[in-house]
Structure formats: C-alpha cells, structure tokens
Amino acid sequence: MTGTTSTTPPLTDSGDTLADVARRIPEWARELGFSSAGITTPDTGEHAAHLQNWLANGYQGEMEYMGHHGDKRYTPCSLVPGTKRVISVRMDYLPAPDNPKEVLTDREKAYVTRYAQGRDYHKVIRKRLATLASRIDEAVTGHNYRAFVDSAPVLERALAQRAGLGWIGKNTMLIHPKAGSFFFLGEIFTSAPLPVDQPFETEHCGSCSACLDICPTQAFVGPYQLDGRRCISYLTIELKGSIPEQLRPLIGNRVFGCDDCQLVCPWQKFSKPTQEADFQPRHGLDNSSLAELFLWTEEQFLKRTEGSAIRRTGYEGWLRNLAVGLGNAPSTIPVMEALKRRADHPSEMVREHVQWALRQHGL
C-alpha cells in the first residue's frame, strides 16, 4: 500500500502506528473475502460536479433519492461529521462457470444480471465490513467508524477511484486493470487520520467505445454520460410503472438488469470468478426460461427471491419484465401458453404488458 509516512506515536500495545495499521488493512480485508482495499480522504473531487450535472439533466428519472440529502452524497463529512478517511473495498461477484452470452442469444431464456443471481450482496458485505471496522477499531482506538454498502447516499465509485481501486470507464463503471468491473463496493467512514493511497489517475479506455455502441437502448448520451431513463437496469428495477412501449423491443430477454456494457469491455478478460458461495446462482436464475419464471406464483416468487436483490422489483414488476421478454421471444407453444395464462392477471400493469406481448405475436 502506498501512503505518506506517519509520525504518529504508537497506538497499541504492540507499537503499531497509523501507517502500520494502514498497511495491514488490505490484508485484513482479503482475509474477509474482499479483493482489495484502499484509503482516501473524504473528498469526491470533480465527481461532485459530475453528479450535479447528471441530476440537472434529469438522467435520474424516477430515482428521486439520487437528488435528496443535499450535499451528503458527494460530501462524506456532511453524511458522517468528523470523517477524516474513507476505506473503500471491493468484492468480486462473477459466478463460475458462467454463460451470459449463451443466455442472451437464446430468446426464450431469461437474462438476470450477474450480481442478482445469488444472495443479496448488501447482507453479505455489510457483515464483513462490520467485522473489518471492528478489527481496525481494535488497532486504532478512540475513533468512530461507520460502514456502508449501497445503503446511504455515498458516491462510492468516486471514492473507490480516489482510493486507488480503479478508474471510472466510459460506461460509468469502476474498472480495475486486473479484475474488470464485476465487483461490489463498500466503504468504511472513519475519524482516524490514516495515511492515504494514491488515486487511480490513469484512464485506460482509450479510443474504445464498445460499451457505448452495444447498449441495446442507446442509453449513453456520450462517454461517461448515462441517461438512466433509457438504461435497462433502470427500466427493469427502478421504474415502478409501465415500461415505455418504444423501448420494450430493445430490452430483449433481459428481465432484471443488464450487463452488456460490462460484458463487451476488453478489460473483462481479467475478471476473477467469485469464491463466495452466496454469489452463486440460485433457483436456476442463470439458465431459466422466460415461460418458467413467468408462471411462478407470488408465493413462489417470495420464497425463491428471499434474501435476493430481485425482491427490489416486486412481484408485479417481475411479471411486467418477463412479459416484455416473452413479447420479444419466438412464438413457441410455451411462450404463447404462458402469456395467455396471465392475460387476466389482477394487476392492470401486468395485463397491459401481457396484451402488448400478445400483440407482438399477432394475437
């Protein structure tokens, strides 16, 4: 770990200094299953202005929470007063073996984003972060610590970049030169003045525009600029009402999230398969048919998505997304029968999407 030399007196009976502790944090993080860790100041730099411009353009759509909390999202000291450092960690989640492109090209299959096929990452990482924070607290006494896993207004990719964990690519994802971008992030805010790492200043996207070109809904208005209102992840997860009809044919068989702009990135060849059992696919979500998932009852949905990020879309949103996928699927008997069985669903939103799907098949 690269950091400034500290002249702080020993902090523990073992004689550790702040610099000693900072050097050990990545090791402690790896012991808990994290891939890497870095330390930065509570300053998001130019990323704060980028967020404000993004909000001003309305690219957040119905994600009103992105504009709430005043400056807390881009000013860690406002979120947690007294914060002097942010410890950023990453954890790989790509399942192994994995067949995303095979599922995407089979139009009767349902594509679920790689991060949502296993257990909800919030629960997995939060516990590990709390353990890491406790260990640091034992080494550096007399300071405050708060851990976050996408659970508060934190500009986590900006902080991770400034902590040396990678650069933010044209697809707005954090990319690590030896690990791609299939990883989760988490943060520990602390009042301990630990030595900091060098920010990842070099951007390695170059002239490549593969991620921008492949986006099914053309959600990128330019490099580093994503119009969330057109993003499939937004449409299938965050949007609570009807999916705009003109975008439905472009969604294909993606029923919860989208990974296209990551899968096409040349840096993904360095992605590391996860070692976490909790991130492995459950209930066949990596290779299920649209028709099969569409016929889940609400009870089955709740049981099979227990502890899963898929719960965020809700049962009606799940059926809405699957109806769109079925509308884009071949007119096979399983597809047609599944749609007909939901034609009289109690939800007006589900019925409307089923009717659209049936029209796509000439019915």
MARFI-195253 format. One record per residue (C-alpha): residue in three letters; z, x, y. Coordinates in steps of 0.5 Angstrom, whole numbers, plus 500, padded with zeros to 3 digits. Each point is the difference from the previous one (the first is absolute). Example, Ala and Ser with C-alpha at 12.3 -4.5 7.8 and 13.67 -1.06 7.14 Angstrom:
# MARFI-195253
ALA516525491/SER498502507/
//
This chain:
# MARFI-195253
MET500500500/THR498503507/GLY506499505/THR503503506/THR506505499/SER506496501/THR506504503/THR505494498/PRO507502497/PRO500499492/LEU501492499/THR503500493/ASP505504496/SER494503496/GLY498503507/ASP493496501/THR497500507/LEU496494502/ALA494505498/ASP502501493/VAL501492500/ALA493499502/ARG497505495/ARG503496495/ILE498493502/PRO493500497/GLU504503493/TRP505494500/ALA494495502/ARG496503494/GLU506499495/LEU500493502/GLY493499499/PHE497501506/SER493504501/SER502504506/ALA505499507/GLY499503507/ILE504499506/THR498499507/THR503498507/PRO501492502/ASP493501504/THR494496498/GLY495503505/GLU493498501/HIS501495494/ALA505495505/ALA494499505/HIS495499494/LEU504494497/GLN501497507/ASN492500501/TRP500497493/LEU504495502/ALA497499507/ASN493499496/GLY503494495/TYR499504494/GLN506498497/GLY498493499/GLU506495498/MET504506499/GLU504499506/TYR506504497/MET496506502/GLY501499507/HIS507498500/HIS506504501/GLY498503507/ASP499508499/LYS504500494/ARG494501495/TYR498506504/THR507503502/PRO504501495/CYS506502505/SER499493502/LEU501497493/VAL506504498/PRO503503506/GLY503507499/THR494502495/LYS498507501/ARG496501494/VAL495496495/ILE500503493/SER493497497/VAL499500493/ARG494497495/MET500498493/ASP493499496/TYR498494497/LEU494500497/PRO500497493/ALA497505494/PRO496498497/ASP496496505/ASN494497500/PRO499497507/LYS492500501/GLU499497493/VAL504494502/LEU497500507/THR493500497/ASP502494495/ARG499494504/GLU504496495/LYS506504500/ALA506500506/TYR501506504/VAL507501502/THR502506505/ARG502506496/TYR507500504/ALA502493498/GLN499500492/GLY507503498/ARG506498503/ASP501499508/TYR501507503/HIS505498505/LYS505499495/VAL498507496/ILE500504506/ARG506497504/LYS505502495/ARG497507499/LEU500501508/ALA507498500/THR502505495/LEU497505504/ALA503498506/SER507501496/ARG498507498/ILE498502507/ASP507497503/GLU504504495/ALA497506502/VAL499498508/THR507497501/GLY501496507/HIS493497501/ASN497493499/TYR494498495/ARG496494499/ALA495499495/PHE493496501/VAL495498495/ASP495496504/SER506496502/ALA500501507/PRO496501506/VAL498507498/LEU494504502/GLU500503493/ARG493503499/ALA501504507/LEU507502499/ALA497503493/GLN495503503/ARG504504505/ALA505502494/GLY494503497/LEU498496495/GLY493499501/TRP495497505/ILE498493502/GLY493499498/LYS494496503/ASN503495495/THR506500504/MET504502493/LEU504506500/ILE496505495/HIS503506497/PRO496506499/LYS503501493/ALA501493498/GLY495495503/SER503494503/PHE503495494/PHE507501502/PHE506496503/LEU504503506/GLY507499502/GLU505503506/ILE507502501/PHE502500507/THR506505502/SER504502505/ALA500507497/PRO496505504/LEU497503494/PRO494506501/VAL493496500/ASP494501497/GLN493502503/PRO496493501/PHE493500496/GLU496501506/THR493501496/GLU496494498/HIS495501494/CYS496494500/GLY494504504/SER494496500/CYS501496494/SER500492502/ALA500498492/CYS507496501/LEU497496507/ASP493499496/ILE503497494/CYS504495503/PRO498493497/THR502496506/GLN498506505/ALA507500503/PHE499506503/VAL498500507/GLY500507500/PRO503507498/TYR508499500/GLN499492502/LEU501495495/ASP499493502/GLY506497496/ARG497493500/ARG494502496/CYS504504495/ILE500497493/SER507502500/TYR502496506/LEU496494497/THR503500493/ILE507502502/GLU502499507/LEU496494502/LYS503493498/GLY495495502/SER492500498/ILE496506499/PRO494500505/GLU494497496/GLN496505502/LEU504506497/ARG501497494/PRO494502496/LEU501507503/ILE507500496/GLY497500493/ASN505500495/ARG506504504/VAL506495499/PHE505504503/GLY499505505/CYS494505500/ASP500508498/ASP492501502/CYS501505506/GLN505504496/LEU496500493/VAL494503503/CYS504505504/PRO498507498/TRP507502500/GLN502495495/LYS498505494/PHE506504502/SER504493499/LYS506501495/PRO502495495/THR507497501/GLN505502495/GLU504494502/ALA500494494/ASP502495505/PHE493501504/GLN496499493/PRO496493500/ARG504494497/HIS497494497/GLY493503500/LEU499500507/ASP496506499/ASN495496496/SER500493500/SER495494501/LEU500496506/ALA500494496/GLU506502496/LEU504501506/PHE498494504/LEU503496494/TRP507503501/THR505494502/GLU504501505/GLU506502495/GLN496505497/PHE498503507/LEU507500502/LYS502503493/ARG495505500/THR500503507/GLU507500500/GLY502507504/SER493501502/ALA496500506/ILE496495498/ARG505495502/ARG499501507/THR493496500/GLY504494497/TYR497495494/GLU495497505/GLY498506503/TRP499503493/LEU496494498/ARG496500506/ASN498507499/LEU498499493/ALA496494502/VAL496505504/GLY499505495/LEU498494495/GLY495498505/ASN497507500/ALA500500493/PRO494499495/SER499492498/THR503501493/ILE504495496/PRO507503501/VAL498500508/MET498493500/GLU505497496/ALA506504504/LEU497497506/LYS500493498/ARG507500497/ARG502502507/ALA496495504/ASP505495501/HIS506505502/PRO505497505/SER499506505/GLU495498505/MET498507501/VAL499502493/ARG496494499/GLU496502506/HIS499507497/VAL498497493/GLN495495503/TRP497506503/ALA500504494/LEU496494496/ARG495499505/GLN498508499/HIS499498493/GLY495494502/LEU506495499/
//
